[in-house]
Amino acid sequence: MGCKTHQKDVNASFLNAVVEEEIYIEQPNGFETFGMETHVCSLKRALYGLQQVPCAWYTHIDSYLSGLGFIKSETNANLYYIMVYGCLLISFLYVDDLILTKDERLIQYCNEDLAREFEMKDMSLMHYFLGLEA
């Protein structure tokens, strides 16, 4: 099997991030509880737009990839790699996109592992990245 580059989009990655701090918000307009309009809501999960969300998402995916045996690059915190039986798999995280390249078999195994933890959309083979053609 040859070298291919696949792109995966993690669905609702920022909405599924677990925030470690206690965060309270006002009740959304139109959804106030009668008689408790001055009460606030405690968030159990991240809300899109919270400043803590990107950090919480990165902590989650970093922990998961490390648990699979990936090693984080010393020069780029978004670049991970793993060597399995002499075959290399490289993963690059860009916001909520995960790019997998090198060994096709390892990409398939990695996709199966990732699908157990994250709901992902397969963007298929990658031809462009940040405006550059592959």
CNS distance restraints for C-alpha pairs under 8 A (distance, minus, plus):
assign (resid   1 and name CA) (resid 103 and name CA) 7.12 0.50 0.50
assign (resid   1 and name CA) (resid 104 and name CA) 6.02 0.50 0.50
assign (resid   1 and name CA) (resid 105 and name CA) 7.20 0.50 0.50
assign (resid   2 and name CA) (resid 102 and name CA) 7.59 0.50 0.50
assign (resid   2 and name CA) (resid 103 and name CA) 6.52 0.50 0.50
assign (resid   2 and name CA) (resid 104 and name CA) 6.29 0.50 0.50
assign (resid   3 and name CA) (resid 101 and name CA) 6.81 0.50 0.50
assign (resid   3 and name CA) (resid 102 and name CA) 4.53 0.50 0.50
assign (resid   3 and name CA) (resid 103 and name CA) 5.38 0.50 0.50
assign (resid   3 and name CA) (resid 104 and name CA) 6.10 0.50 0.50
assign (resid   4 and name CA) (resid 101 and name CA) 5.64 0.50 0.50
assign (resid   4 and name CA) (resid 102 and name CA) 5.73 0.50 0.50
assign (resid   4 and name CA) (resid 103 and name CA) 7.03 0.50 0.50
assign (resid   4 and name CA) (resid 104 and name CA) 6.17 0.50 0.50
assign (resid   4 and name CA) (resid 125 and name CA) 7.08 0.50 0.50
assign (resid   5 and name CA) (resid  99 and name CA) 6.95 0.50 0.50
assign (resid   5 and name CA) (resid 100 and name CA) 5.67 0.50 0.50
assign (resid   5 and name CA) (resid 101 and name CA) 4.23 0.50 0.50
assign (resid   5 and name CA) (resid 102 and name CA) 6.68 0.50 0.50
assign (resid   5 and name CA) (resid 125 and name CA) 5.74 0.50 0.50
assign (resid   5 and name CA) (resid 126 and name CA) 5.59 0.50 0.50
assign (resid   6 and name CA) (resid  99 and name CA) 5.74 0.50 0.50
assign (resid   6 and name CA) (resid 100 and name CA) 5.23 0.50 0.50
assign (resid   6 and name CA) (resid 101 and name CA) 6.30 0.50 0.50
assign (resid   6 and name CA) (resid 107 and name CA) 7.94 0.50 0.50
assign (resid   6 and name CA) (resid 122 and name CA) 7.87 0.50 0.50
assign (resid   6 and name CA) (resid 123 and name CA) 7.04 0.50 0.50
assign (resid   6 and name CA) (resid 124 and name CA) 5.54 0.50 0.50
assign (resid   6 and name CA) (resid 125 and name CA) 4.56 0.50 0.50
assign (resid   6 and name CA) (resid 126 and name CA) 5.31 0.50 0.50
assign (resid   7 and name CA) (resid  97 and name CA) 6.77 0.50 0.50
assign (resid   7 and name CA) (resid  98 and name CA) 5.80 0.50 0.50
assign (resid   7 and name CA) (resid  99 and name CA) 4.51 0.50 0.50
assign (resid   7 and name CA) (resid 100 and name CA) 6.36 0.50 0.50
assign (resid   7 and name CA) (resid 122 and name CA) 6.50 0.50 0.50
assign (resid   7 and name CA) (resid 123 and name CA) 5.15 0.50 0.50
assign (resid   7 and name CA) (resid 124 and name CA) 6.03 0.50 0.50
assign (resid   7 and name CA) (resid 125 and name CA) 6.50 0.50 0.50
assign (resid   7 and name CA) (resid 126 and name CA) 5.86 0.50 0.50
assign (resid   8 and name CA) (resid  97 and name CA) 5.58 0.50 0.50
assign (resid   8 and name CA) (resid  98 and name CA) 5.02 0.50 0.50
assign (resid   8 and name CA) (resid  99 and name CA) 6.24 0.50 0.50
assign (resid   8 and name CA) (resid 100 and name CA) 7.96 0.50 0.50
assign (resid   8 and name CA) (resid 120 and name CA) 6.30 0.50 0.50
assign (resid   8 and name CA) (resid 121 and name CA) 5.73 0.50 0.50
assign (resid   8 and name CA) (resid 122 and name CA) 4.79 0.50 0.50
assign (resid   8 and name CA) (resid 123 and name CA) 5.39 0.50 0.50
assign (resid   8 and name CA) (resid 124 and name CA) 7.49 0.50 0.50
assign (resid   9 and name CA) (resid  96 and name CA) 6.00 0.50 0.50
assign (resid   9 and name CA) (resid  97 and name CA) 4.52 0.50 0.50
assign (resid   9 and name CA) (resid  98 and name CA) 6.31 0.50 0.50
assign (resid   9 and name CA) (resid 120 and name CA) 5.50 0.50 0.50
assign (resid   9 and name CA) (resid 121 and name CA) 5.08 0.50 0.50
assign (resid   9 and name CA) (resid 122 and name CA) 6.49 0.50 0.50
assign (resid   9 and name CA) (resid 123 and name CA) 6.74 0.50 0.50
assign (resid  10 and name CA) (resid  96 and name CA) 5.47 0.50 0.50
assign (resid  10 and name CA) (resid  97 and name CA) 6.14 0.50 0.50
assign (resid  10 and name CA) (resid  98 and name CA) 7.48 0.50 0.50
assign (resid  10 and name CA) (resid 118 and name CA) 6.69 0.50 0.50
assign (resid  10 and name CA) (resid 119 and name CA) 6.08 0.50 0.50
assign (resid  10 and name CA) (resid 120 and name CA) 4.41 0.50 0.50
assign (resid  10 and name CA) (resid 121 and name CA) 6.36 0.50 0.50
assign (resid  11 and name CA) (resid  96 and name CA) 7.85 0.50 0.50
assign (resid  11 and name CA) (resid 118 and name CA) 7.65 0.50 0.50
assign (resid  11 and name CA) (resid 119 and name CA) 5.61 0.50 0.50
assign (resid  11 and name CA) (resid 120 and name CA) 5.38 0.50 0.50
assign (resid  11 and name CA) (resid 121 and name CA) 6.74 0.50 0.50
assign (resid  12 and name CA) (resid  16 and name CA) 6.15 0.50 0.50
assign (resid  13 and name CA) (resid  17 and name CA) 6.36 0.50 0.50
assign (resid  13 and name CA) (resid  57 and name CA) 6.60 0.50 0.50
assign (resid  13 and name CA) (resid  96 and name CA) 6.23 0.50 0.50
assign (resid  14 and name CA) (resid  46 and name CA) 6.80 0.50 0.50
assign (resid  14 and name CA) (resid  47 and name CA) 7.45 0.50 0.50
assign (resid  14 and name CA) (resid  48 and name CA) 6.17 0.50 0.50
assign (resid  14 and name CA) (resid  53 and name CA) 5.89 0.50 0.50
assign (resid  14 and name CA) (resid  54 and name CA) 6.66 0.50 0.50
assign (resid  14 and name CA) (resid  57 and name CA) 6.12 0.50 0.50
assign (resid  14 and name CA) (resid  96 and name CA) 7.90 0.50 0.50
assign (resid  15 and name CA) (resid  45 and name CA) 7.01 0.50 0.50
assign (resid  15 and name CA) (resid  46 and name CA) 5.31 0.50 0.50
assign (resid  15 and name CA) (resid  47 and name CA) 5.76 0.50 0.50
assign (resid  15 and name CA) (resid  48 and name CA) 5.89 0.50 0.50
assign (resid  15 and name CA) (resid  53 and name CA) 7.89 0.50 0.50
assign (resid  16 and name CA) (resid  45 and name CA) 6.48 0.50 0.50
assign (resid  16 and name CA) (resid  46 and name CA) 6.43 0.50 0.50
assign (resid  16 and name CA) (resid  57 and name CA) 7.75 0.50 0.50
assign (resid  17 and name CA) (resid  45 and name CA) 6.36 0.50 0.50
assign (resid  17 and name CA) (resid  46 and name CA) 5.58 0.50 0.50
assign (resid  17 and name CA) (resid  53 and name CA) 6.41 0.50 0.50
assign (resid  17 and name CA) (resid  56 and name CA) 5.53 0.50 0.50
assign (resid  17 and name CA) (resid  57 and name CA) 4.91 0.50 0.50
assign (resid  17 and name CA) (resid  60 and name CA) 7.11 0.50 0.50
assign (resid  18 and name CA) (resid  44 and name CA) 7.34 0.50 0.50
assign (resid  18 and name CA) (resid  45 and name CA) 5.16 0.50 0.50
assign (resid  18 and name CA) (resid  46 and name CA) 5.99 0.50 0.50
assign (resid  18 and name CA) (resid  53 and name CA) 7.96 0.50 0.50
assign (resid  18 and name CA) (resid  56 and name CA) 6.06 0.50 0.50
assign (resid  18 and name CA) (resid  57 and name CA) 7.42 0.50 0.50
assign (resid  18 and name CA) (resid  60 and name CA) 7.95 0.50 0.50
assign (resid  19 and name CA) (resid  44 and name CA) 7.43 0.50 0.50
assign (resid  19 and name CA) (resid  45 and name CA) 6.13 0.50 0.50
assign (resid  19 and name CA) (resid  46 and name CA) 5.89 0.50 0.50
assign (resid  19 and name CA) (resid  52 and name CA) 6.87 0.50 0.50
assign (resid  19 and name CA) (resid  53 and name CA) 6.90 0.50 0.50
assign (resid  19 and name CA) (resid  56 and name CA) 5.77 0.50 0.50
assign (resid  20 and name CA) (resid  56 and name CA) 7.68 0.50 0.50
assign (resid  22 and name CA) (resid  42 and name CA) 7.14 0.50 0.50
assign (resid  22 and name CA) (resid  43 and name CA) 7.26 0.50 0.50
assign (resid  23 and name CA) (resid  42 and name CA) 5.86 0.50 0.50
assign (resid  23 and name CA) (resid  43 and name CA) 5.69 0.50 0.50
assign (resid  24 and name CA) (resid  40 and name CA) 6.18 0.50 0.50
assign (resid  24 and name CA) (resid  41 and name CA) 5.37 0.50 0.50
assign (resid  24 and name CA) (resid  42 and name CA) 4.53 0.50 0.50
assign (resid  24 and name CA) (resid  43 and name CA) 6.11 0.50 0.50
assign (resid  25 and name CA) (resid  40 and name CA) 5.56 0.50 0.50
assign (resid  25 and name CA) (resid  41 and name CA) 5.25 0.50 0.50
assign (resid  25 and name CA) (resid  42 and name CA) 6.61 0.50 0.50
assign (resid  25 and name CA) (resid  43 and name CA) 7.50 0.50 0.50
assign (resid  26 and name CA) (resid  38 and name CA) 7.93 0.50 0.50
assign (resid  26 and name CA) (resid  39 and name CA) 7.18 0.50 0.50
assign (resid  26 and name CA) (resid  40 and name CA) 4.72 0.50 0.50
assign (resid  26 and name CA) (resid  41 and name CA) 6.16 0.50 0.50
assign (resid  27 and name CA) (resid  31 and name CA) 6.49 0.50 0.50
assign (resid  27 and name CA) (resid  32 and name CA) 5.49 0.50 0.50
assign (resid  27 and name CA) (resid  37 and name CA) 7.35 0.50 0.50
assign (resid  27 and name CA) (resid  39 and name CA) 7.23 0.50 0.50
assign (resid  27 and name CA) (resid  40 and name CA) 5.75 0.50 0.50
assign (resid  27 and name CA) (resid  41 and name CA) 6.19 0.50 0.50
assign (resid  28 and name CA) (resid  32 and name CA) 6.49 0.50 0.50
assign (resid  32 and name CA) (resid  36 and name CA) 7.31 0.50 0.50
assign (resid  32 and name CA) (resid  37 and name CA) 5.58 0.50 0.50
assign (resid  33 and name CA) (resid  37 and name CA) 5.88 0.50 0.50
assign (resid  43 and name CA) (resid  47 and name CA) 7.92 0.50 0.50
assign (resid  46 and name CA) (resid  50 and name CA) 7.07 0.50 0.50
assign (resid  46 and name CA) (resid  52 and name CA) 7.98 0.50 0.50
assign (resid  46 and name CA) (resid  53 and name CA) 6.02 0.50 0.50
assign (resid  47 and name CA) (resid  53 and name CA) 7.37 0.50 0.50
assign (resid  48 and name CA) (resid  53 and name CA) 7.22 0.50 0.50
assign (resid  49 and name CA) (resid  53 and name CA) 7.32 0.50 0.50
assign (resid  52 and name CA) (resid  56 and name CA) 6.19 0.50 0.50
assign (resid  53 and name CA) (resid  57 and name CA) 6.04 0.50 0.50
assign (resid  54 and name CA) (resid  58 and name CA) 6.08 0.50 0.50
assign (resid  54 and name CA) (resid  95 and name CA) 7.95 0.50 0.50
assign (resid  55 and name CA) (resid  59 and name CA) 6.08 0.50 0.50
assign (resid  56 and name CA) (resid  60 and name CA) 6.26 0.50 0.50
assign (resid  57 and name CA) (resid  61 and name CA) 6.29 0.50 0.50
assign (resid  58 and name CA) (resid  62 and name CA) 5.79 0.50 0.50
assign (resid  59 and name CA) (resid  63 and name CA) 6.03 0.50 0.50
assign (resid  60 and name CA) (resid  64 and name CA) 6.21 0.50 0.50
assign (resid  61 and name CA) (resid  65 and name CA) 6.04 0.50 0.50
assign (resid  62 and name CA) (resid  66 and name CA) 6.06 0.50 0.50
assign (resid  63 and name CA) (resid  67 and name CA) 6.07 0.50 0.50
assign (resid  64 and name CA) (resid  68 and name CA) 6.44 0.50 0.50
assign (resid  65 and name CA) (resid  69 and name CA) 6.60 0.50 0.50
assign (resid  65 and name CA) (resid  70 and name CA) 5.51 0.50 0.50
assign (resid  65 and name CA) (resid  80 and name CA) 7.92 0.50 0.50
assign (resid  66 and name CA) (resid  70 and name CA) 4.92 0.50 0.50
assign (resid  66 and name CA) (resid  71 and name CA) 6.40 0.50 0.50
assign (resid  66 and name CA) (resid  72 and name CA) 7.70 0.50 0.50
assign (resid  69 and name CA) (resid  82 and name CA) 6.58 0.50 0.50
assign (resid  70 and name CA) (resid  80 and name CA) 5.79 0.50 0.50
assign (resid  70 and name CA) (resid  81 and name CA) 5.24 0.50 0.50
assign (resid  70 and name CA) (resid  82 and name CA) 4.78 0.50 0.50
assign (resid  71 and name CA) (resid  80 and name CA) 5.35 0.50 0.50
assign (resid  71 and name CA) (resid  81 and name CA) 5.33 0.50 0.50
assign (resid  71 and name CA) (resid  82 and name CA) 6.15 0.50 0.50
assign (resid  72 and name CA) (resid  76 and name CA) 7.72 0.50 0.50
assign (resid  72 and name CA) (resid  77 and name CA) 6.33 0.50 0.50
assign (resid  72 and name CA) (resid  78 and name CA) 7.41 0.50 0.50
assign (resid  72 and name CA) (resid  79 and name CA) 6.00 0.50 0.50
assign (resid  72 and name CA) (resid  80 and name CA) 4.47 0.50 0.50
assign (resid  72 and name CA) (resid  81 and name CA) 6.66 0.50 0.50
assign (resid  73 and name CA) (resid  77 and name CA) 6.04 0.50 0.50
assign (resid  73 and name CA) (resid  78 and name CA) 7.56 0.50 0.50
assign (resid  73 and name CA) (resid  79 and name CA) 5.48 0.50 0.50
assign (resid  73 and name CA) (resid  80 and name CA) 5.72 0.50 0.50
assign (resid  73 and name CA) (resid  81 and name CA) 7.42 0.50 0.50
assign (resid  78 and name CA) (resid  92 and name CA) 5.62 0.50 0.50
assign (resid  78 and name CA) (resid  93 and name CA) 5.05 0.50 0.50
assign (resid  78 and name CA) (resid  94 and name CA) 7.09 0.50 0.50
assign (resid  79 and name CA) (resid  90 and name CA) 7.35 0.50 0.50
assign (resid  79 and name CA) (resid  91 and name CA) 5.93 0.50 0.50
assign (resid  79 and name CA) (resid  92 and name CA) 4.59 0.50 0.50
assign (resid  79 and name CA) (resid  93 and name CA) 6.54 0.50 0.50
assign (resid  80 and name CA) (resid  90 and name CA) 5.86 0.50 0.50
assign (resid  80 and name CA) (resid  91 and name CA) 5.03 0.50 0.50
assign (resid  80 and name CA) (resid  92 and name CA) 6.21 0.50 0.50
assign (resid  81 and name CA) (resid  88 and name CA) 7.12 0.50 0.50
assign (resid  81 and name CA) (resid  89 and name CA) 5.63 0.50 0.50
assign (resid  81 and name CA) (resid  90 and name CA) 4.42 0.50 0.50
assign (resid  81 and name CA) (resid  91 and name CA) 5.99 0.50 0.50
assign (resid  82 and name CA) (resid  88 and name CA) 5.92 0.50 0.50
assign (resid  82 and name CA) (resid  89 and name CA) 5.38 0.50 0.50
assign (resid  82 and name CA) (resid  90 and name CA) 6.65 0.50 0.50
assign (resid  83 and name CA) (resid  87 and name CA) 5.43 0.50 0.50
assign (resid  83 and name CA) (resid  88 and name CA) 4.58 0.50 0.50
assign (resid  83 and name CA) (resid  89 and name CA) 6.39 0.50 0.50
assign (resid  84 and name CA) (resid  88 and name CA) 6.51 0.50 0.50
assign (resid  84 and name CA) (resid  89 and name CA) 7.99 0.50 0.50
assign (resid  87 and name CA) (resid 103 and name CA) 6.31 0.50 0.50
assign (resid  87 and name CA) (resid 106 and name CA) 7.78 0.50 0.50
assign (resid  88 and name CA) (resid 102 and name CA) 6.20 0.50 0.50
assign (resid  88 and name CA) (resid 103 and name CA) 6.11 0.50 0.50
assign (resid  88 and name CA) (resid 106 and name CA) 7.94 0.50 0.50
assign (resid  89 and name CA) (resid 100 and name CA) 7.00 0.50 0.50
assign (resid  89 and name CA) (resid 101 and name CA) 6.02 0.50 0.50
assign (resid  89 and name CA) (resid 102 and name CA) 5.33 0.50 0.50
assign (resid  89 and name CA) (resid 103 and name CA) 5.84 0.50 0.50
assign (resid  89 and name CA) (resid 106 and name CA) 6.37 0.50 0.50
assign (resid  89 and name CA) (resid 107 and name CA) 7.03 0.50 0.50
assign (resid  90 and name CA) (resid  99 and name CA) 7.98 0.50 0.50
assign (resid  90 and name CA) (resid 100 and name CA) 5.70 0.50 0.50
assign (resid  90 and name CA) (resid 101 and name CA) 5.29 0.50 0.50
assign (resid  90 and name CA) (resid 102 and name CA) 6.42 0.50 0.50
assign (resid  91 and name CA) (resid  98 and name CA) 6.68 0.50 0.50
assign (resid  91 and name CA) (resid  99 and name CA) 5.42 0.50 0.50
assign (resid  91 and name CA) (resid 100 and name CA) 4.57 0.50 0.50
assign (resid  91 and name CA) (resid 101 and name CA) 6.55 0.50 0.50
assign (resid  92 and name CA) (resid  98 and name CA) 5.77 0.50 0.50
assign (resid  92 and name CA) (resid  99 and name CA) 4.99 0.50 0.50
assign (resid  92 and name CA) (resid 100 and name CA) 6.62 0.50 0.50
assign (resid  93 and name CA) (resid  97 and name CA) 5.92 0.50 0.50
assign (resid  93 and name CA) (resid  98 and name CA) 4.73 0.50 0.50
assign (resid  93 and name CA) (resid  99 and name CA) 6.38 0.50 0.50
assign (resid  94 and name CA) (resid  98 and name CA) 6.33 0.50 0.50
assign (resid  94 and name CA) (resid  99 and name CA) 7.85 0.50 0.50
assign (resid 100 and name CA) (resid 107 and name CA) 6.37 0.50 0.50
assign (resid 101 and name CA) (resid 107 and name CA) 7.08 0.50 0.50
assign (resid 102 and name CA) (resid 107 and name CA) 7.71 0.50 0.50
assign (resid 103 and name CA) (resid 107 and name CA) 6.32 0.50 0.50
assign (resid 104 and name CA) (resid 108 and name CA) 6.40 0.50 0.50
assign (resid 105 and name CA) (resid 109 and name CA) 6.42 0.50 0.50
assign (resid 106 and name CA) (resid 110 and name CA) 5.93 0.50 0.50
assign (resid 107 and name CA) (resid 111 and name CA) 6.01 0.50 0.50
assign (resid 108 and name CA) (resid 112 and name CA) 6.44 0.50 0.50
assign (resid 109 and name CA) (resid 113 and name CA) 6.41 0.50 0.50
assign (resid 110 and name CA) (resid 114 and name CA) 6.08 0.50 0.50
assign (resid 111 and name CA) (resid 115 and name CA) 6.05 0.50 0.50
assign (resid 112 and name CA) (resid 116 and name CA) 6.71 0.50 0.50
assign (resid 113 and name CA) (resid 117 and name CA) 7.20 0.50 0.50
assign (resid 114 and name CA) (resid 118 and name CA) 5.82 0.50 0.50
assign (resid 115 and name CA) (resid 119 and name CA) 5.96 0.50 0.50
assign (resid 115 and name CA) (resid 120 and name CA) 6.60 0.50 0.50
assign (resid 126 and name CA) (resid 134 and name CA) 7.18 0.50 0.50
assign (resid 127 and name CA) (resid 133 and name CA) 5.72 0.50 0.50
assign (resid 127 and name CA) (resid 134 and name CA) 4.94 0.50 0.50
assign (resid 128 and name CA) (resid 132 and name CA) 5.28 0.50 0.50
assign (resid 128 and name CA) (resid 133 and name CA) 4.43 0.50 0.50
assign (resid 128 and name CA) (resid 134 and name CA) 5.58 0.50 0.50
assign (resid 129 and name CA) (resid 133 and name CA) 6.57 0.50 0.50
assign (resid 129 and name CA) (resid 134 and name CA) 7.29 0.50 0.50
